Amino acid sequence: MSRKRHSVADEPFLVVRTSASNHPAGGSIDAHTHDWHQLIYVHTGLMTVATSTGSWVAPPTWAVWVPAGMLHSIRFIGNGALRTAYLRPSWRPDLPASCTALAVSALLRELVVRATTLGMLDRREPTDNAIAELIASELRDGGPAPFVLPEPCSPATIAAVHLICDGSQADTAALARAVGVGTSTLERRFHAETGMTLGRWRQQRMLLQGMERVAAGATVEQASVAAGYGSPSAFIAAFRRTFGATPATYF
């Protein structure tokens, strides 16, 4: 179905806009904002969406919701077919108010693909309105995703994260000394700001790094080494616990 033509007079009735683009492995979209809410989805490939509150790794079974006005960037691991739906903020006040990952059901996947074919959804058109309402309904059915890496916000916790990202293998006590606070203080602040212990955050980062390597074509052995696991079997076991499948099965 071809895209419909709309005029300026139609603008108040448009509740969903869409875009479709393809991106090469290693490609990126620099940090930016939108006036409308955004549902970011890769039909194929794997992407990382980064915001000030955290970052999400999203395969085709998950999408990332970014509210209007939130600064975010996108990075593609492997060739990515990006399909995006923008929702008018004033249309539905019950839409998610914060960044989150959403499970993409078979229905939501087809709705997004159909919407990007149409281009824009006009609430005066029965078919357009039905698609828009179904998309909004599916967004409310999302749940917590295993792909999130929340960002801390205080100077000490941010400094600890920077040390980890720079390759530090220090334990929590050593990290606390390095950033100038007590061990219990660092642990308490980190959990309050991210919902994770520092050790769990480190493990999650390692696992997501390994996931990105496998998606980019690395072997499980290469991915496990790059992510800092002691052996491929340890990486496979952690991957299965988090994602419910081995890397080979998942990809």
C-alpha positions in Angstrom: 0.0 0.0 0.0 1.4 3.4 -1.0 1.8 6.3 1.5 -1.1 8.7 1.6 -0.6 12.4 0.9 -1.4 14.8 3.7 -1.7 18.6 3.8 -1.1 21.1 6.6 -4.9 21.0 7.3 -4.5 17.3 8.2 -1.8 17.9 10.9 -4.1 18.1 14.0 -5.6 14.7 13.1 -2.3 12.8 12.6 -1.6 10.7 15.7 1.3 8.5 14.5 4.1 9.3 12.1 6.7 6.7 11.0 10.0 6.3 9.4 12.0 3.4 7.9 15.7 3.3 7.2 18.5 0.7 6.9 21.8 1.1 8.6 25.2 -0.8 8.2 26.9 -2.6 11.0 28.7 -0.1 13.2 26.5 2.8 12.0 25.0 5.2 14.4 22.6 8.1 14.9 24.0 10.9 17.0 22.2 12.2 20.1 19.0 14.0 19.3 15.5 14.6 20.6 11.9 14.6 19.1 8.8 16.5 19.9 6.8 13.3 19.7 7.2 10.1 21.7 9.2 7.5 19.8 9.0 3.7 19.6 12.3 2.5 18.2 12.4 -0.9 16.7 14.8 -2.9 14.6 13.0 -5.3 12.3 16.3 -7.1 11.7 19.7 -6.7 13.4 20.6 -5.5 16.9 20.8 -1.9 18.3 21.8 -0.1 21.4 19.8 3.0 22.5 21.6 5.2 25.0 20.0 7.9 27.1 21.0 9.8 30.3 19.0 7.3 32.4 20.5 4.1 30.9 21.2 2.1 27.8 19.2 -0.7 26.2 20.3 -3.5 23.8 17.4 -4.4 21.6 17.1 -7.3 19.2 14.0 -7.7 17.0 12.0 -9.2 19.9 12.2 -5.9 21.8 11.7 -2.2 21.1 12.8 0.9 23.1 10.3 3.6 24.1 11.7 7.1 24.3 9.4 9.9 25.6 9.2 13.2 23.8 12.1 15.5 24.6 14.5 12.8 25.8 18.0 13.0 24.4 19.0 9.7 22.9 21.4 8.1 20.4 21.3 4.8 18.5 24.1 2.4 17.5 23.7 -0.6 15.2 25.4 -3.9 15.8 25.2 -5.8 12.6 23.1 -4.5 9.7 19.9 -2.9 11.1 16.5 -2.4 9.5 15.1 0.5 11.6 11.4 1.0 11.9 10.2 3.8 14.0 6.8 5.0 15.1 6.3 8.6 16.6 3.2 9.1 18.7 1.7 12.5 19.3 2.0 13.2 23.1 -1.3 15.0 23.4 -3.2 12.1 21.8 -2.8 9.5 24.6 -1.8 10.8 28.1 -1.6 7.1 29.3 1.5 6.3 27.3 4.7 5.4 29.2 6.3 8.5 30.8 9.9 7.2 31.0 12.3 5.3 28.8 11.7 1.6 28.8 12.2 -1.6 26.7 9.0 -3.3 25.5 8.5 -6.9 24.4 7.5 -6.9 20.7 4.7 -9.3 20.2 3.9 -10.7 16.7 1.0 -8.3 16.6 3.0 -5.2 17.5 5.7 -6.2 15.0 3.1 -6.3 12.2 1.4 -3.2 13.3 4.7 -1.2 13.2 5.6 -2.6 9.8 2.1 -1.8 8.4 2.3 1.7 9.9 5.6 2.4 8.3 4.1 1.4 5.0 1.2 3.8 5.4 3.6 6.6 6.6 1.2 8.4 8.9 -1.9 7.4 10.8 -4.9 9.8 10.6 -7.5 9.3 13.4 -10.3 10.2 11.1 -9.6 7.2 8.9 -11.1 4.0 10.5 -8.3 1.7 9.5 -5.6 4.2 10.5 -7.3 4.8 13.8 -7.7 1.1 14.5 -3.9 0.5 13.9 -3.0 3.5 16.1 -5.2 2.3 18.9 -3.8 -1.2 18.7 -0.2 0.1 18.8 -1.0 2.1 21.9 -2.7 -0.9 23.6 0.4 -3.1 22.9 2.7 -0.5 24.5 0.9 -0.8 27.8 1.6 -4.5 27.8 5.4 -4.1 28.1 7.4 -5.5 31.0 11.0 -5.3 32.4 13.6 -6.4 29.9 16.9 -8.2 30.5 18.7 -5.8 28.1 18.9 -2.7 30.2 22.0 -1.1 31.8 20.8 1.7 34.0 23.1 4.7 34.6 24.0 6.0 38.1 23.8 9.7 38.7 26.0 10.8 41.6 29.7 11.7 41.2 31.1 8.7 43.1 28.9 6.1 41.3 29.6 7.6 37.9 33.3 7.5 38.6 33.1 3.9 39.6 31.3 3.1 36.4 33.9 4.9 34.4 36.6 2.8 36.1 34.8 -0.4 35.2 34.2 0.7 31.6 38.0 1.6 31.3 38.8 -2.0 32.1 39.3 -2.0 35.9 38.9 -5.4 37.5 38.9 -4.1 41.0 36.4 -5.4 43.5 33.8 -3.1 45.1 36.1 -2.2 48.1 38.9 -1.1 45.8 36.5 0.9 43.6 35.1 2.6 46.7 38.7 3.6 47.8 39.4 4.8 44.2 36.4 7.1 44.2 36.8 8.3 47.7 33.8 6.8 49.6 33.2 3.9 51.9 32.3 0.5 50.5 28.9 0.4 52.1 28.2 4.0 50.9 29.1 3.1 47.3 27.0 0.0 47.4 24.0 1.8 48.9 24.1 4.7 46.5 24.6 2.5 43.5 21.7 0.3 44.3 19.4 3.3 45.0 20.3 4.9 41.7 20.2 1.9 39.4 18.2 -0.8 41.2 21.3 -3.1 40.8 24.3 -4.0 43.0 27.6 -2.9 41.6 28.5 -6.5 41.0 25.3 -7.2 39.2 25.7 -4.1 37.0 29.2 -5.3 36.1 27.9 -8.7 35.2 25.1 -7.2 33.1 27.6 -5.0 31.2 29.8 -8.1 30.5 26.8 -10.1 29.2 25.6 -7.3 27.0 29.1 -6.8 25.6 29.2 -10.5 24.7 25.8 -10.4 23.2 26.9 -7.5 20.9 30.0 -9.4 19.8 27.9 -12.5 18.9 25.4 -10.4 17.0 28.3 -8.8 15.1 29.6 -12.2 14.0 32.1 -13.2 16.6 32.2 -16.8 17.8 31.0 -17.6 21.3 34.6 -18.1 22.4 35.7 -14.7 21.0 32.7 -13.1 22.6 33.3 -14.7 26.0 37.0 -13.5 26.0 36.0 -9.9 24.9 33.3 -9.7 27.6 35.7 -10.9 30.3 34.3 -14.3 31.0 36.7 -17.0 32.2 35.4 -19.5 29.7 32.9 -19.9 26.8 30.8 -22.3 29.1 30.6 -19.5 31.7 29.4 -17.0 29.1 26.9 -19.5 27.7 25.5 -20.3 31.1 25.1 -16.6 32.0 23.5 -16.0 28.6 21.0 -18.8 29.1 20.0 -17.7 32.6 19.3 -14.1 31.3 17.8 -14.7 27.8 16.4 -18.1 28.1 18.5 -19.6 25.3 22.1 -20.3 24.3 23.7 -17.6 22.0 23.6 -20.0 19.0 19.9 -20.6 19.5 19.1 -17.0 20.2 20.7 -15.6 17.1 
